[in-house]
Amino acid sequence: MALLSDNQGGVWLGTWLGGVAYLKKEGSWLVFNTDNSNLPDIHINALISDEQGGVWVGTEWQGIAHLTFGQKNTLCTDLNEAQCQNVPGEPILNQAVSHDGDMFKVTLPPLPAGHVQYVGVALPDSSIFVLGYLNAFAPFDNATLPVWQGGETAMEVPLSGGIPRGDYVVYLLRMPVGVEPLANPEQWALGVSTFKVE
């Protein structure tokens, strides 16, 4: 049996006869085996995080599988499958809880070919800002999203007394090139990470 916690507050459980189970932060379970997914074996020996929301699974008889969540929580073992083309990437946070004097940093995982991405952050008061470049915060107007044009670092902010305290949510939306994101939510590949400023 293998056990692994992830950066979203969930827990992966690899079993000897039941495949892989995932306990979400809110308490619901997802179970993946050879009957309901592309998991190649139900005998699980090891789990290792890929640091982007997925997990490498070591099986007893079928080698290693890479599992990630695609659209509508489809378990993806082969990124060439149609349902796995829009695999979300989660923003990578340098820390989950920040204090005055800390440097808070958000980096973005590699972008799949043929996709564009959009970055946003929700503040503790529920206001949402979008970014097109490093630290270029603009209020979201509910009508337009700027395409991310920056590098792999989306935010790098020194925390001080002027930063609101509370829970923040960082959004990373990925879409195929040429698809209008607000008009096509069914094609969203949305990764979410949370952090707190105390």
C-alpha positions, 0 to 999 in steps of 0.5 A: 500500500502507498499513501501520498498527500498533495498540494491541494489538501487531498490524499492519494491511496495506492492499494494492493487489490483496488487500484488508486483512490483519491480523497478530496480535501472536502471529503469525497472519494474518487476510485480508479481501477482497471475497469473504470479508468486506464490504470494498467494494474490494480496492484499499487506499490508506490506513489510519487507526486509530479508537483503539478497535481498528478501522480506517478504510480508504480504498479506490481505487474505493469510498470509505471503509470502517470495519472493526472486529472483532465476534463471532468475529472477524467483520469489520464494515463495517456496524454494522447487520449482526446479527453486528456488534451486539456490537462490543467496545470496547477499554479505552483506556490512557494508556500501555503501560508505567508507572513509579513516580510515573506516573498510570495511567489507563484510559478506556472508549470510548462504549457502544453503545445497548442494552448494559451493560458490565463492567470487570475487571483481572488483576494480575501474580499472575493475581488478577482484580478487577472494578470498578463505579465509578472505582477501586472494585476488588473481588476477582472471586468467579467468580459475579457481575459488577457492572455498570459504573455509573461514567463514562468513566474506569474507573481513575486510579491513582498508581503507587508502590512498593506497586503489584505489578510486571509485566503487567496485563490490562484487560477490557471486557465488553459485553452486551445489556441484560438478558442475564446475562453469566456464563450467556451467554458466546456473546454476549460482546463482549470488549475487552482491553488490556494494560500493564506496571508496571516 
